[in-house]
């Protein structure tokens, strides 16, 4: 059941991060989930370094740090994905001279 929650949290954080970042991020859903998971891990690490990882009640600071981590990871991965994949569909539509 633990892995299911990791995937669900990664999906939610990844989708929220994509909604926050201006423009369109053309990355597949599986990569969005991975970015959300990595952002969550990054946010948890920062929360641990700041000493706010375990507090009473809802850990709002940790959740905000997880979301910030997801936004950073999604933005970076979207740029790398676009650089690697490029506009492969547009290559075949160019006019031949």
N, C-alpha and C positions, 0 to 999 in steps of 0.2 A: 504494500500500500504506500510505502514511502516514495518509491519511484514515480507512482502515479501523481502524487502531490507535487513532486519536482517538475514533472511535465506540465501540470496544470498551472503552477506558479510561473514557469517559464513562458507558457503561452500567454497568460494574462499580462505579465510584465512586458513581453515583447510586443504585443499588440498595442498596449498603452504607449510604449515608447515610440512605436511607428506613428501613432496618432499625434504625439507631441511634436515630433520632428517635422519642420516645414518641408513641403514637397512630397514626392512619392518615392518610397524605397522599394525598388523592384527586387526584393529578395524572397525566396520561397518560404512557405510556412515552416518547414522543418528548420530552416536557418533562423527564422524569427524566434522559434522556441529555444534553440540553442543560445541565441543572444540573450534572451530573457533569463535563462538559467545562469549564464556567465555573469550577467549583470547582478543577479541575486547573490551569487557567491562573492562578487566584488563588493557589493553593498554590505554584506554580512562581515566581510573582512574589515572594511572601514569602520563599521559600527563596533567591532571588537577592539580596534585600535583606539577608538574614541572612548571606550568604556560604556557604551550604551546598548550593547548587544542583548543584555538580559535585564529588563526592567519590569516593574509590576504593571499589570494591565496591558494595554495595547502598545506595542513598540512602534510608535509612529515615526520616530527618528530613524529606526532601522529600516522601516518600509520605504521612507522617502529616499534613504541612501540606496536601497535596492533599485528603486525606480531611476534614480540618477545614474546608477551604474548601467542599467539596461539601456537608457537613452544614449550613453556614451558608446556602449558596445554596438548597438544597432547602427548608430551613425557611422562608426568606423567600418564595420563589416559591410554596410551598404555601399560605401565608397570603394572598398576593395573588391566586392562582388561585381560592381559595375566596371571597374578597371579590368578585371579578369574576363568577365563574360562579354562586356561591351554591348554593342548593338548588333548582335549576330543576325537578327532578322532584317535589319536595314541594309546589310551588305549585298544581298541579292536583288535589292530594288533599285540600285544605282544604274544610271544609264551608261551604256557602253559607248565609248568614243572611238 
